[in-house]
Amino acid sequence: MSADVLGCFGPIWNSKPGAARKALNRIAVVFRWCIGKNLRPDNPVDGAVAALPRANGNAQKHYRALPHREVASALGAIRRVKYTHPSTVPCVEMIVLTAVWAGEALGARWDEIDVEAARWTIPASRMKAGREFSVPLSTDALGVLGRARALSAESSLVFPSKTGGPLPRNAPGRVLRRAGVDSTVHGFRSSARSWMAECGVPAEVAEACLAHVPRNKVVQAYQRSDLLERRAEVMQGWNDYIG
């Protein structure tokens, strides 16, 4: 029986580790019930697990990204795309310029934007980390917002679809494909982070630019500043580099 279990899960143990482990755990529960009812003396799952290769399902997933030196030309190609949703290209521009998550840009609202202060405050409810985050707006990001205002009409959304609702979640990716850009939308965060590293931006500032929360609880306790002024300098530098 252990050989049978191994034969079922061996081929997908590394390629689909989440699904394999979930199914394996359910089978193990069934056999534990059988043991409890004296229907069999052992659990064949135990022997199969011992023989399975070490799973790599917890390996970090890397999104396809461009080298930072190629982002400027990619941004130019993005701006030349003709798209059915007029707000989509400005939305992608904003993602590239600010290094935010796509979902944060797709859901951006005008009441979050302070043009005079050059700041975009994303509420905690829309942040992956669950904490309010202030995004410093560079000169080109403010220019994108100026064009977006003309396209959004009376909508409360910064980047609405033609129907007035949010843009489809796959719309930014379609822009990249039409532009011939070999990167995922998320990959531009990686491109920006690589540029920061090569420019000598301190790690804590670079991580704050991406809204990453320190994993170390002690660091979290003592690092309470959002480093907004320093992040504004860095993001303007990124703007100038790719503009």
N, C-alpha and C positions, 0 to 999 in steps of 0.2 A: 504493500500500500504506500509506503514512503516513496518508492520509485515512481508510482503513479502520480503522486502529488508533485514530485520533483519534475516529472515530465510535463505537467501542466504549467508550472510557474517558472521553470528555468528559462524558457525563451523570452519572457517579458520581465524578468526580475529587475534588469537594469534599464530597459527601454520604457517600461511603464511601472515604476516602483510603487507609486501611490495606489494604483488599482490592484496590483499584485498583492501588496500587503493587506489591503482591505479584504480582498477575497480570501486570502490565506487565513486571516484572523477569524473570519466567519466559519470557515471549514473547521478550524481548530475548536471553536465553540461547540459545533455539532458533535465532534468526536469526544469532547469532554462530557457532553450529555450522555453519549453512548457508554462511556466508562462508568458514569454514575449509575446507569441502569444495568450494569453488568453485561452489556451487550458485546463489549470487547475489552481487552486488558490494557491496551496502550493507545497513544495518540500518534498516528503516522505523520502528522504535521511536524512533530518534534524532530524526527529523523530527517525529514526533507529540508527543514530550515538549516540544520547542521551542514548539509551538503550543498546548499545554495551558495553561489558566489557572493562576495561582499557587494551590497547594493551601493550604487553611486547616486541614488535618487536625491540625496541631500546636497549634492554638489551645487555650487552657486550657478544660477542661470545667467548667462551673459547675453545681452541684447546686441544685435548687429549694429555697429556704430562706425561712423567715419573718423579717420584721423582728423584732428582739429584743423589742420592746414587745408583740408578740403571743404570745410563747412561754408566758407565764403562763396565759393562757386556753386555749392549746392543751394544756398539761400537765393542766389540769383536765378537758378533754374526753377526754384519753387515759386518765385514771384512772377515768372512768365507763364505759369500754368493757368489755363482757362477752365473754370470749374462751375458746375451747375449751382452750387451753393456759394454765392459771392463772398460770404464771410469766412469760408474755409481757409483760403490762402492766408489772410491776415491772422487767423487763429494759429496756423502752423508757424508763421513768422514769430508770433508771440511766444510760442513754445520754445523755439530755437533761441530767441534773444534772452528769455528769462530763465531757461532751464527748468521750467516747472513740469509736473506730470501733465499728460494730455487731458485727463479728466478734469483737472483744475482749470485749465484754459477753456475747455468746452463748456463748463458751467459758470464761467466768469460773468458777474453782474455789474452793472454800472454803479450801483450803490457801494461796491467794494473799491471803486477806483477814486483816488484823490489825485487829480492831474496836477494841481498846484504844488502838492507835496511830492509829486512823482513817486507815488506809493500805491500799491495794490494790496489790500488786506484781505486775505482769504480766511474765512471763518473756520473754526475747528471742525465743524460738521462736514466740511468739504475737503479736509486735509487727510492724507493717508495716515499721518502720525497722530491725528486727533487733537492737534494743537493749532491755534491761530497762527498765521504766518504772514509777515509783511514782506512783499516782494518789491525791491527797489526798481523803479522804471528808468531805463536808460533813454537816451535821446531818440533812438530808432524805435524803441518800444512805445514811446509817447506818440511818435509819428504813426505807428500802426494803429493806435487807439483813435487818432484823429480820422483816419480813413474808415475805421470800423464804425465810428459814430455816424458817418454819412450813410453807411450800409444798413445799420440796425434800426433806423427810423425811430419809432416810439417804443421799441422793445426794451425790456429791462435787462435782457441778455446782451453781452458785449458782442458775441458771435452767434446770432440766431440763424436758423435755417430759413428757407424761403417761406415756410409755413408759420414762422414765428417761434417755433419751439427750439430746443437745443439741436445742434448739429448731430448727425449720426456718429457714434463712437469710432466707426471705421473710416470716417471722412478724411482725417489727417493722413492716414496711411495711404489712401488712394491718391492724394496729392503727391506724396513722395514717389509713388509708382509712376504717375504720369510725368513727373519731373525727371525720372530716371535716376533718382537718388538711392544709392544702395545702403540704406540705413533704416532702422525702425524709428518711429517717432521718439520712443524712449531713449534711443541711442544718442540723441543730441545732448542728453544730460551727461552721458559718459564722455562725449567729445569735449564738452565744457570743462568737466572735471579734470581731464587729461591736460588741457591747456593751463588750468590753474596750477596743477602740479609742476608743469615745466616752467611756469612763470615764478615759482617760489612762493605762491600764496600759502600762508600757514594752513595746516590741515584743518584746524578747528573753524577757520573762516570759510574754507572751501566746502566743508561738510555743511556748514550753516547755510551757504548759498543754495544747496540742494535740499534744504529743510530736513536733513538727517538728524535724528535725535541720538546723542551719545549713548552707547550701550552701557557704559560704566555708570552705575548709580551715583558714585561719588562725584564724577564729572558733571552729571546732570544737576546735582545739588549745588555745586559751586559755580557752574557756568550758566547763569540765568540771563545774561545779556543776549539780545538777538543779533548783536554785532551789525546792526542795520547800516550805519555809516560806512563801516569797512566793506560790507557786502556791496553797497552802492558803488564804491570805487572799483571793486572787482568786476561787477557786471557791466559797468560803463567801459572798462577795459576790454571785456569780451565783445561788447557792442562794436567798439572801434576796430577790433581785430577782424571781425567777420563782416563789418559793414561795407 
